Amino acid sequence: MGQIRQLGLFATLKPRELRVIDDLLQERRYLKNEIIFDEGEEGQTLYIVLSGRVLICRQGDPGTGRIAEVPAGALFGELALLDGAPRAAQARADEDCVLASLSRADFKNLIETNAVIASKIAFQLAWELGQKLREGFLAMDRRPL
């Protein structure tokens, strides 16, 4: 999984640290329209889109359910690493895609066994979440009242 070097989440990691992460990541292929997780499901995993595109949408909201499209190189489900709360939306493969995943259990174990790597990832994760919040607030500002 040499692609992880280019991902922002792992941008500050050294080659040795990247190998540790590479051993933790699970790679899986999804077919177009295959559900990755459902809204309300317990969140236990962060996903990274290695190829393809993922659609994030809310159920029972016809026409307005689409929340985001996640392109290759981006991540989603990151709150699962922090809180394990139920998923706020459904994730579905918008086209055939390959995802890498990091489980909450593996991340917690990483915190205990290699705090330096875990703290670098946590810092980048906080930055990514901040960016998403900022983008969400900007989108709200542009909506008509």
PyRosetta script that sets phi, psi and omega in degrees:
from pyrosetta import init, pose_from_sequence

init()
pose = pose_from_sequence("MGQIRQLGLFATLKPRELRVIDDLLQERRYLKNEIIFDEGEEGQTLYIVLSGRVLICRQGDPGTGRIAEVPAGALFGELALLDGAPRAAQARADEDCVLASLSRADFKNLIETNAVIASKIAFQLAWELGQKLREGFLAMDRRPL")
pose.set_psi(1, 56.7)
pose.set_omega(1, -179.1)
pose.set_phi(2, -61.3)
pose.set_psi(2, -15.1)
pose.set_omega(2, -178.4)
pose.set_phi(3, -65.1)
pose.set_psi(3, -23.0)
pose.set_omega(3, -173.6)
pose.set_phi(4, -65.2)
pose.set_psi(4, -21.9)
pose.set_omega(4, 178.4)
pose.set_phi(5, -58.4)
pose.set_psi(5, -34.0)
pose.set_omega(5, -175.9)
pose.set_phi(6, -83.8)
pose.set_psi(6, -8.6)
pose.set_omega(6, -176.1)
pose.set_phi(7, -82.1)
pose.set_psi(7, 136.2)
pose.set_omega(7, -178.7)
pose.set_phi(8, -55.4)
pose.set_psi(8, -35.9)
pose.set_omega(8, -177.7)
pose.set_phi(9, -59.8)
pose.set_psi(9, -31.0)
pose.set_omega(9, -176.8)
pose.set_phi(10, -112.3)
pose.set_psi(10, 13.9)
pose.set_omega(10, -173.6)
pose.set_phi(11, -61.0)
pose.set_psi(11, -30.0)
pose.set_omega(11, -176.1)
pose.set_phi(12, -92.2)
pose.set_psi(12, 0.0)
pose.set_omega(12, -177.5)
pose.set_phi(13, -81.9)
pose.set_psi(13, 144.0)
pose.set_omega(13, 175.7)
pose.set_phi(14, -81.4)
pose.set_psi(14, 162.3)
pose.set_omega(14, -178.7)
pose.set_phi(15, -51.7)
pose.set_psi(15, -42.1)
pose.set_omega(15, 178.8)
pose.set_phi(16, -63.6)
pose.set_psi(16, -39.9)
pose.set_omega(16, 179.8)
pose.set_phi(17, -68.9)
pose.set_psi(17, -36.7)
pose.set_omega(17, 177.4)
pose.set_phi(18, -62.5)
pose.set_psi(18, -35.9)
pose.set_omega(18, 178.2)
pose.set_phi(19, -64.5)
pose.set_psi(19, -37.7)
pose.set_omega(19, 177.4)
pose.set_phi(20, -61.5)
pose.set_psi(20, -46.4)
pose.set_omega(20, 180.0)
pose.set_phi(21, -65.6)
pose.set_psi(21, -42.6)
pose.set_omega(21, 179.9)
pose.set_phi(22, -56.0)
pose.set_psi(22, -36.9)
pose.set_omega(22, 178.9)
pose.set_phi(23, -69.5)
pose.set_psi(23, -25.1)
pose.set_omega(23, -178.8)
pose.set_phi(24, -86.2)
pose.set_psi(24, -27.5)
pose.set_omega(24, -175.7)
pose.set_phi(25, -74.4)
pose.set_psi(25, 138.8)
pose.set_omega(25, 175.0)
pose.set_phi(26, -107.6)
pose.set_psi(26, 132.6)
pose.set_omega(26, 179.6)
pose.set_phi(27, -105.0)
pose.set_psi(27, 137.0)
pose.set_omega(27, 178.8)
pose.set_phi(28, -146.7)
pose.set_psi(28, 144.9)
pose.set_omega(28, 176.6)
pose.set_phi(29, -97.2)
pose.set_psi(29, 141.7)
pose.set_omega(29, 176.0)
pose.set_phi(30, -125.8)
pose.set_psi(30, 140.6)
pose.set_omega(30, 176.4)
pose.set_phi(31, -85.8)
pose.set_psi(31, 157.3)
pose.set_omega(31, 177.9)
pose.set_phi(32, -50.8)
pose.set_psi(32, 134.6)
pose.set_omega(32, 179.9)
pose.set_phi(33, 72.4)
pose.set_psi(33, 2.7)
pose.set_omega(33, 176.7)
pose.set_phi(34, -73.5)
pose.set_psi(34, 135.1)
pose.set_omega(34, -179.2)
pose.set_phi(35, -80.6)
pose.set_psi(35, 129.7)
pose.set_omega(35, 178.7)
pose.set_phi(36, -88.2)
pose.set_psi(36, -47.1)
pose.set_omega(36, 169.2)
pose.set_phi(37, -154.4)
pose.set_psi(37, 156.7)
pose.set_omega(37, -178.7)
pose.set_phi(38, -101.5)
pose.set_psi(38, 153.9)
pose.set_omega(38, 173.2)
pose.set_phi(39, -58.6)
pose.set_psi(39, 135.1)
pose.set_omega(39, 179.3)
pose.set_phi(40, 91.0)
pose.set_psi(40, -15.5)
pose.set_omega(40, 177.8)
pose.set_phi(41, -67.7)
pose.set_psi(41, 148.3)
pose.set_omega(41, 177.0)
pose.set_phi(42, -63.3)
pose.set_psi(42, 130.3)
pose.set_omega(42, -178.9)
pose.set_phi(43, -88.9)
pose.set_psi(43, 119.0)
pose.set_omega(43, -179.8)
pose.set_phi(44, -132.4)
pose.set_psi(44, 2.1)
pose.set_omega(44, -170.8)
pose.set_phi(45, -144.3)
pose.set_psi(45, 140.1)
pose.set_omega(45, 170.3)
pose.set_phi(46, -96.9)
pose.set_psi(46, 141.8)
pose.set_omega(46, -179.5)
pose.set_phi(47, -120.6)
pose.set_psi(47, 145.4)
pose.set_omega(47, 176.3)
pose.set_phi(48, -123.8)
pose.set_psi(48, 126.8)
pose.set_omega(48, 179.8)
pose.set_phi(49, -82.6)
pose.set_psi(49, 112.1)
pose.set_omega(49, 178.4)
pose.set_phi(50, -85.9)
pose.set_psi(50, -36.3)
pose.set_omega(50, 174.3)
pose.set_phi(51, -153.3)
pose.set_psi(51, 154.4)
pose.set_omega(51, -178.3)
pose.set_phi(52, 89.5)
pose.set_psi(52, -158.4)
pose.set_omega(52, -177.3)
pose.set_phi(53, -150.0)
pose.set_psi(53, 143.9)
pose.set_omega(53, -179.3)
pose.set_phi(54, -118.3)
pose.set_psi(54, 141.0)
pose.set_omega(54, 177.6)
pose.set_phi(55, -105.2)
pose.set_psi(55, 130.6)
pose.set_omega(55, 175.5)
pose.set_phi(56, -107.0)
pose.set_psi(56, 124.8)
pose.set_omega(56, -178.0)
pose.set_phi(57, -146.6)
pose.set_psi(57, 156.0)
pose.set_omega(57, 176.8)
pose.set_phi(58, -94.3)
pose.set_psi(58, 144.6)
pose.set_omega(58, 179.1)
pose.set_phi(59, -83.0)
pose.set_psi(59, 157.4)
pose.set_omega(59, 174.3)
pose.set_phi(60, 64.1)
pose.set_psi(60, 23.4)
pose.set_omega(60, -178.7)
pose.set_phi(61, -130.3)
pose.set_psi(61, 68.7)
pose.set_omega(61, -172.0)
pose.set_phi(62, -54.3)
pose.set_psi(62, 130.9)
pose.set_omega(62, 176.5)
pose.set_phi(63, 81.3)
pose.set_psi(63, -28.1)
pose.set_omega(63, -178.4)
pose.set_phi(64, -115.4)
pose.set_psi(64, 7.8)
pose.set_omega(64, -175.7)
pose.set_phi(65, -71.4)
pose.set_psi(65, -20.6)
pose.set_omega(65, -177.3)
pose.set_phi(66, -69.8)
pose.set_psi(66, 122.3)
pose.set_omega(66, -179.8)
pose.set_phi(67, -101.9)
pose.set_psi(67, -46.9)
pose.set_omega(67, -175.9)
pose.set_phi(68, -159.2)
pose.set_psi(68, 155.9)
pose.set_omega(68, 168.6)
pose.set_phi(69, -110.8)
pose.set_psi(69, 129.2)
pose.set_omega(69, -177.7)
pose.set_phi(70, -107.2)
pose.set_psi(70, 111.5)
pose.set_omega(70, -177.0)
pose.set_phi(71, -83.8)
pose.set_psi(71, 172.1)
pose.set_omega(71, 175.1)
pose.set_phi(72, -56.8)
pose.set_psi(72, 137.1)
pose.set_omega(72, -179.8)
pose.set_phi(73, 95.0)
pose.set_psi(73, -9.9)
pose.set_omega(73, -179.0)
pose.set_phi(74, -103.9)
pose.set_psi(74, 167.9)
pose.set_omega(74, 179.5)
pose.set_phi(75, -124.7)
pose.set_psi(75, 162.4)
pose.set_omega(75, 176.5)
pose.set_phi(76, -152.4)
pose.set_psi(76, 163.3)
pose.set_omega(76, -179.5)
pose.set_phi(77, 77.1)
pose.set_psi(77, 17.9)
pose.set_omega(77, -173.8)
pose.set_phi(78, -66.7)
pose.set_psi(78, -25.8)
pose.set_omega(78, 178.5)
pose.set_phi(79, -63.2)
pose.set_psi(79, -24.5)
pose.set_omega(79, 179.2)
pose.set_phi(80, -60.2)
pose.set_psi(80, -31.6)
pose.set_omega(80, 178.6)
pose.set_phi(81, -68.3)
pose.set_psi(81, -26.9)
pose.set_omega(81, -174.5)
pose.set_phi(82, -94.9)
pose.set_psi(82, -42.2)
pose.set_omega(82, -172.1)
pose.set_phi(83, -124.6)
pose.set_psi(83, -17.8)
pose.set_omega(83, 179.6)
pose.set_phi(84, 63.6)
pose.set_psi(84, 16.0)
pose.set_omega(84, -179.2)
pose.set_phi(85, -71.1)
pose.set_psi(85, 164.2)
pose.set_omega(85, 177.4)
pose.set_phi(86, -58.9)
pose.set_psi(86, 147.3)
pose.set_omega(86, -179.8)
pose.set_phi(87, -64.6)
pose.set_psi(87, 135.0)
pose.set_omega(87, -178.9)
pose.set_phi(88, -82.6)
pose.set_psi(88, -12.7)
pose.set_omega(88, -177.6)
pose.set_phi(89, -155.1)
pose.set_psi(89, 170.6)
pose.set_omega(89, 176.2)
pose.set_phi(90, -93.2)
pose.set_psi(90, 145.4)
pose.set_omega(90, 172.8)
pose.set_phi(91, -116.3)
pose.set_psi(91, 130.1)
pose.set_omega(91, -177.6)
pose.set_phi(92, -137.9)
pose.set_psi(92, 142.5)
pose.set_omega(92, 177.5)
pose.set_phi(93, -67.2)
pose.set_psi(93, 119.7)
pose.set_omega(93, 179.2)
pose.set_phi(94, -81.3)
pose.set_psi(94, -17.4)
pose.set_omega(94, 174.2)
pose.set_phi(95, -158.0)
pose.set_psi(95, 170.1)
pose.set_omega(95, 176.0)
pose.set_phi(96, -53.2)
pose.set_psi(96, 134.7)
pose.set_omega(96, -177.9)
pose.set_phi(97, -148.4)
pose.set_psi(97, 164.0)
pose.set_omega(97, 175.1)
pose.set_phi(98, -121.4)
pose.set_psi(98, 127.9)
pose.set_omega(98, -179.4)
pose.set_phi(99, -120.4)
pose.set_psi(99, 147.0)
pose.set_omega(99, 168.9)
pose.set_phi(100, -107.7)
pose.set_psi(100, 144.2)
pose.set_omega(100, -179.4)
pose.set_phi(101, -131.1)
pose.set_psi(101, 149.5)
pose.set_omega(101, 176.4)
pose.set_phi(102, -127.5)
pose.set_psi(102, 120.2)
pose.set_omega(102, -177.0)
pose.set_phi(103, -81.0)
pose.set_psi(103, 156.2)
pose.set_omega(103, 177.6)
pose.set_phi(104, -62.4)
pose.set_psi(104, -40.1)
pose.set_omega(104, 179.5)
pose.set_phi(105, -61.1)
pose.set_psi(105, -43.7)
pose.set_omega(105, 178.5)
pose.set_phi(106, -66.2)
pose.set_psi(106, -37.2)
pose.set_omega(106, 179.1)
pose.set_phi(107, -67.0)
pose.set_psi(107, -42.5)
pose.set_omega(107, 177.9)
pose.set_phi(108, -62.4)
pose.set_psi(108, -40.0)
pose.set_omega(108, 177.2)
pose.set_phi(109, -64.2)
pose.set_psi(109, -39.0)
pose.set_omega(109, 178.0)
pose.set_phi(110, -62.1)
pose.set_psi(110, -38.6)
pose.set_omega(110, 177.6)
pose.set_phi(111, -59.1)
pose.set_psi(111, -41.2)
pose.set_omega(111, -178.2)
pose.set_phi(112, -76.0)
pose.set_psi(112, -33.4)
pose.set_omega(112, -173.5)
pose.set_phi(113, -99.7)
pose.set_psi(113, -25.5)
pose.set_omega(113, -178.9)
pose.set_phi(114, -149.0)
pose.set_psi(114, 77.3)
pose.set_omega(114, -175.1)
pose.set_phi(115, -61.7)
pose.set_psi(115, -29.5)
pose.set_omega(115, -179.1)
pose.set_phi(116, -64.9)
pose.set_psi(116, -49.1)
pose.set_omega(116, 178.9)
pose.set_phi(117, -63.6)
pose.set_psi(117, -46.2)
pose.set_omega(117, -178.5)
pose.set_phi(118, -60.2)
pose.set_psi(118, -40.0)
pose.set_omega(118, -178.9)
pose.set_phi(119, -69.2)
pose.set_psi(119, -35.9)
pose.set_omega(119, 176.8)
pose.set_phi(120, -63.7)
pose.set_psi(120, -43.0)
pose.set_omega(120, 179.0)
pose.set_phi(121, -66.9)
pose.set_psi(121, -43.3)
pose.set_omega(121, -179.8)
pose.set_phi(122, -60.9)
pose.set_psi(122, -40.4)
pose.set_omega(122, 178.3)
pose.set_phi(123, -62.8)
pose.set_psi(123, -46.5)
pose.set_omega(123, 179.1)
pose.set_phi(124, -64.7)
pose.set_psi(124, -37.5)
pose.set_omega(124, 178.3)
pose.set_phi(125, -63.1)
pose.set_psi(125, -43.2)
pose.set_omega(125, 177.2)
pose.set_phi(126, -61.2)
pose.set_psi(126, -41.1)
pose.set_omega(126, 178.4)
pose.set_phi(127, -62.7)
pose.set_psi(127, -45.8)
pose.set_omega(127, 179.6)
pose.set_phi(128, -60.3)
pose.set_psi(128, -44.6)
pose.set_omega(128, 179.2)
pose.set_phi(129, -64.2)
pose.set_psi(129, -39.7)
pose.set_omega(129, 176.5)
pose.set_phi(130, -60.4)
pose.set_psi(130, -42.0)
pose.set_omega(130, 177.7)
pose.set_phi(131, -61.1)
pose.set_psi(131, -44.3)
pose.set_omega(131, -179.5)
pose.set_phi(132, -64.8)
pose.set_psi(132, -40.4)
pose.set_omega(132, 176.9)
pose.set_phi(133, -62.6)
pose.set_psi(133, -45.0)
pose.set_omega(133, 179.8)
pose.set_phi(134, -60.0)
pose.set_psi(134, -45.5)
pose.set_omega(134, 178.9)
pose.set_phi(135, -62.4)
pose.set_psi(135, -39.0)
pose.set_omega(135, 178.3)
pose.set_phi(136, -64.3)
pose.set_psi(136, -42.4)
pose.set_omega(136, 178.2)
pose.set_phi(137, -65.6)
pose.set_psi(137, -39.6)
pose.set_omega(137, 178.0)
pose.set_phi(138, -64.1)
pose.set_psi(138, -39.7)
pose.set_omega(138, 178.3)
pose.set_phi(139, -64.7)
pose.set_psi(139, -37.9)
pose.set_omega(139, 178.5)
pose.set_phi(140, -66.2)
pose.set_psi(140, -37.0)
pose.set_omega(140, 179.3)
pose.set_phi(141, -63.7)
pose.set_psi(141, -29.3)
pose.set_omega(141, -177.1)
pose.set_phi(142, -85.1)
pose.set_psi(142, -12.0)
pose.set_omega(142, -179.5)
pose.set_phi(143, -73.1)
pose.set_psi(143, 140.2)
pose.set_omega(143, 176.5)
pose.set_phi(144, -69.8)
pose.set_psi(144, 147.9)
pose.set_omega(144, 179.4)
pose.set_phi(145, -82.2)
pose.dump_pdb("model.pdb")
